[in-house]
Amino acid sequence: MSSKSKKRSLFDPAIIQKALKDSLAKLNPAHQIRNPVMFVVEAGSALTTLLFFHAVLTGKGEASPSFILQISLWLWITVLFANFAESMAEGRGKAQADSLRKTRREVLAKRLARPKPDAEVTKTASSQLKKGDIVLVEAGDVIPMDGEVVEGVATVNESAVTGESAPVIRESGGDRSAVTGGTTVLSDWLVVRITSNPGETFLDRMISMVEGAKRQKTPNEIALDILLAGMTIIFLLVCVTLLPYSFFSVKAAGQGTPVTITVLVALLVCLIPTTIGGLLSAIGIAGMDRMIQANVIALSGRAVEAAGDVDVLLLDKTGTITLGNRQATEFIPAQGVQVDALADAAQLASLADETPEGRSIVVLAKEKYGLRARDIHTMGATFVPFTAQTRMSGVDLDGREIRKGAADSVEQYVKKQGGTFPPEIRAIVDDIAKRGATPLVVTDKARVLGVIRLNDIVKGGIKERFAEMRRMGIKTIMITGDNPLTAAAVAAEAGVDDFLAEATPEAKLKLIREYQQGGRLVAMTGDGTNDAPALAQADVAVAMNTGTQAAKEAGNLVDLDSNPTKLIQIVEIGKQLLMTRGTLTTFSIANDVAKYFAILPAAFLSIYPALGALNIMGLKTPESAVLSAVIFNALIIIFLVPLALRGVKYRPLGASVILRNNALIYGVGGLIVPFIGIKLVDMLIAALHLV
């Protein structure tokens, strides 16, 4: 699902054509009743239509048939414009879903009797696979269903899902073990355990979520719906009481004519918040569409909205704040040890280490000291893998026991061997850590050989992004397993507000709960099984698509690009959604003021001629004043559709500044624009002699 293909033009002809048809279908009262504001407009449209036919058939209408017809038509147009805005937003989402469906295909899977590549193979249609089945996927094969790699390492083309053309590596036992159905293995092979049943794959969930019509309203949106419904009911009661009041006024004043039902309906439609009522659904759907354009799947609309309210960001150091692949840059030998001897031991201990750090140690020893990598299969060596408990890895070879790892872990190992940990090595370790690098100590049994310096490079521009977050009132916290000295140095260079060093799953969970108990909304990102508890606790949890199944199930947003820095962009999209909704609500309520000055004097002018002083726009006649207000009320919706779909331009400003700017631009603008717009429409009506 290429990002470029998803970024359709705002008014794609195919989407417009479909939206026009859907706008008519949405006139169904069963659909409109879900939006109380527009349901009232549609009811008013139907009532004025009946009044028009009554005037034509009986010749005794409350006003001229031409006037009633024009009011009725523009009321129907108002409903259609609101439907069109919603259909446009939905159409963009459905276009995304259609493109995703094209990536889904039926393939023959190689189901294995047991989780080994040499096990008996049975050819099975991918639609017949079940959760827990084991399949073999070789070079050129399409991965049949979502799964986790249980054995093997391979490069995979995920462009069908992420849009990224560069292949990625998938392997067992780490945080890059998840594979997605529909992607293609380019080299080597993988043994994959299926993690979903047919119809429940990640692709199916993506398709379901991007279908705008299936989007559930968020709590914030529901609250605004209730507010708009309350305002509609209040204005409805006001307009209903104006009819008997006008009869009483005619009798008391002894002049004029009662207000017509047509004018009262026009007044009601202009006074209720039709602008935001017509655009509210489109704003929410468009917000989720912007997430899709960022290659993020929102598993709930609530997550998109919550992202806009986040005020604490928890970001993993490796791969988010730093480039992620620490590189060996220097071998520092212990006293009495030759540097090439240290390089040789470090390379031996890293030959079976497939991590980027391990590979960089082998390369540094080869390039700087001419040590060619040896064939691990012919050495007869026993390799010791890294574990979270030992925090070391190494090799046993020809009576030697070479280990490399964290200083504290190596120190304990050396003492168990009956040796001592040299003070100068501790000083080297502390100095490297203070400078923001990572030290790995190398030992041969009880003899400490020296230290490897690993440099972790902070990403360019990340400090400026954190400064933007700070201006928005968002606190940034770096999460890392490094020691406090290393963590402090990286945190200072990156410009984060705080850090949590030597982080464990329990520590992450505790930190999130502490902030939430203080009334803060917390967002975090993660890709490992050990991140799952914290992701489940966070208000906004972004799981990496390449991460483990546990992480993806715990998150409420999934980043298809598996880019941890995407969390910053997600927060910006959420804030843009809330800003768009707030600004258009402000504009909608403010622009009602001009309509008061247009319709109220026109409605009661024959009874109270003094109300003519309120005709500050100089509208030609009472009929043109009412019609002008109704026409403007309809047109403003269609003019605001691009803004609702694109969203208000986001700027990293504080809440008070944003509130002030919105009040000035959209509040004051909402007061001024209708006066100008209604006057222009009135001039056009007079020129065309429509009333």
QUIPEHU-V923012 format. One record per residue. N is the residue number from 1. D_LAST is the distance of its C-alpha to the last C-alpha in whole Angstrom. Layout:
n={N	N}
d_last={D_LAST	D_LAST}
This chain:
n={1	2	3	4	5	6	7	8	9	10	11	12	13	14	15	16	17	18	19	20	21	22	23	24	25	26	27	28	29	30	31	32	33	34	35	36	37	38	39	40	41	42	43	44	45	46	47	48	49	50	51	52	53	54	55	56	57	58	59	60	61	62	63	64	65	66	67	68	69	70	71	72	73	74	75	76	77	78	79	80	81	82	83	84	85	86	87	88	89	90	91	92	93	94	95	96	97	98	99	100	101	102	103	104	105	106	107	108	109	110	111	112	113	114	115	116	117	118	119	120	121	122	123	124	125	126	127	128	129	130	131	132	133	134	135	136	137	138	139	140	141	142	143	144	145	146	147	148	149	150	151	152	153	154	155	156	157	158	159	160	161	162	163	164	165	166	167	168	169	170	171	172	173	174	175	176	177	178	179	180	181	182	183	184	185	186	187	188	189	190	191	192	193	194	195	196	197	198	199	200	201	202	203	204	205	206	207	208	209	210	211	212	213	214	215	216	217	218	219	220	221	222	223	224	225	226	227	228	229	230	231	232	233	234	235	236	237	238	239	240	241	242	243	244	245	246	247	248	249	250	251	252	253	254	255	256	257	258	259	260	261	262	263	264	265	266	267	268	269	270	271	272	273	274	275	276	277	278	279	280	281	282	283	284	285	286	287	288	289	290	291	292	293	294	295	296	297	298	299	300	301	302	303	304	305	306	307	308	309	310	311	312	313	314	315	316	317	318	319	320	321	322	323	324	325	326	327	328	329	330	331	332	333	334	335	336	337	338	339	340	341	342	343	344	345	346	347	348	349	350	351	352	353	354	355	356	357	358	359	360	361	362	363	364	365	366	367	368	369	370	371	372	373	374	375	376	377	378	379	380	381	382	383	384	385	386	387	388	389	390	391	392	393	394	395	396	397	398	399	400	401	402	403	404	405	406	407	408	409	410	411	412	413	414	415	416	417	418	419	420	421	422	423	424	425	426	427	428	429	430	431	432	433	434	435	436	437	438	439	440	441	442	443	444	445	446	447	448	449	450	451	452	453	454	455	456	457	458	459	460	461	462	463	464	465	466	467	468	469	470	471	472	473	474	475	476	477	478	479	480	481	482	483	484	485	486	487	488	489	490	491	492	493	494	495	496	497	498	499	500	501	502	503	504	505	506	507	508	509	510	511	512	513	514	515	516	517	518	519	520	521	522	523	524	525	526	527	528	529	530	531	532	533	534	535	536	537	538	539	540	541	542	543	544	545	546	547	548	549	550	551	552	553	554	555	556	557	558	559	560	561	562	563	564	565	566	567	568	569	570	571	572	573	574	575	576	577	578	579	580	581	582	583	584	585	586	587	588	589	590	591	592	593	594	595	596	597	598	599	600	601	602	603	604	605	606	607	608	609	610	611	612	613	614	615	616	617	618	619	620	621	622	623	624	625	626	627	628	629	630	631	632	633	634	635	636	637	638	639	640	641	642	643	644	645	646	647	648	649	650	651	652	653	654	655	656	657	658	659	660	661	662	663	664	665	666	667	668	669	670	671	672	673	674	675	676	677	678	679	680	681	682	683	684	685	686	687	688	689	690	691}
d_last={53	53	51	50	49	47	45	42	39	36	34	37	35	37	36	33	33	35	32	29	31	32	29	28	31	31	28	31	31	34	34	31	33	35	32	31	28	26	28	25	22	23	24	21	19	21	20	17	18	20	17	15	18	19	16	16	20	21	18	18	15	15	11	9	11	8	6	10	11	9	11	14	14	14	17	19	19	20	23	24	24	26	28	28	30	32	33	34	36	38	38	40	42	43	43	46	47	48	50	52	53	54	56	58	61	64	67	71	72	76	76	80	82	83	81	83	83	86	85	84	81	79	76	73	69	67	65	69	69	69	69	73	74	76	75	76	74	76	75	72	71	68	68	67	65	65	68	71	74	77	79	79	77	75	72	69	66	63	60	58	57	57	56	59	62	65	67	68	71	72	75	76	77	75	71	70	71	68	67	63	63	62	64	67	70	72	75	78	77	76	77	74	73	70	68	65	65	63	59	60	60	59	56	55	54	53	50	50	49	46	44	41	40	44	43	44	42	44	45	43	40	40	41	37	36	37	36	32	33	34	31	29	31	31	27	26	29	27	24	25	27	24	23	26	26	23	24	28	26	24	28	29	27	27	23	20	18	19	17	16	17	14	14	18	18	15	18	21	20	19	22	25	26	24	25	29	29	27	30	33	35	34	36	39	39	39	42	44	43	44	47	48	47	50	52	52	52	51	52	50	47	48	51	48	46	50	50	48	50	53	55	59	59	63	64	67	69	70	67	65	66	69	69	71	74	76	79	83	83	87	90	92	96	98	101	103	101	100	97	97	99	96	93	95	95	92	91	93	91	88	89	87	85	81	79	78	80	83	82	82	85	87	85	86	90	90	88	90	94	94	94	93	91	94	93	93	94	98	98	99	97	96	92	91	87	85	84	82	85	88	85	88	88	91	94	98	100	104	104	102	99	96	93	90	87	86	89	89	90	92	94	94	96	98	100	100	102	104	103	101	98	99	97	96	94	92	92	90	88	87	86	84	82	81	80	78	79	81	85	87	90	93	96	99	100	101	101	98	97	94	90	88	85	81	78	75	72	69	66	65	61	62	63	59	58	59	59	55	55	57	54	52	54	56	60	62	65	67	69	72	76	77	80	78	80	78	75	75	75	73	70	71	70	67	66	65	65	68	70	72	75	77	74	75	73	73	73	69	68	70	68	65	65	66	63	61	63	62	58	58	56	58	58	61	62	65	66	69	71	72	68	67	68	66	63	62	63	60	56	55	58	58	61	62	61	65	66	68	66	67	65	62	62	62	59	56	55	57	57	57	59	61	61	61	60	56	56	55	52	51	51	49	46	46	46	43	41	41	40	37	36	37	35	32	32	32	29	27	28	28	24	23	24	21	18	20	19	15	15	18	17	14	15	18	17	17	21	22	20	23	21	19	22	21	18	20	18	16	12	10	9	10	7	6	10	10	9	11	14	14	13	16	18	18	19	22	24	24	25	28	29	32	33	33	35	37	38	38	41	44	46	49	49	50	47	47	46	43	42	41	40	37	36	36	34	32	32	31	29	27	26	25	24	21	20	20	18	15	15	15	12	10	12	11	7	7	10	9	6	4	0}
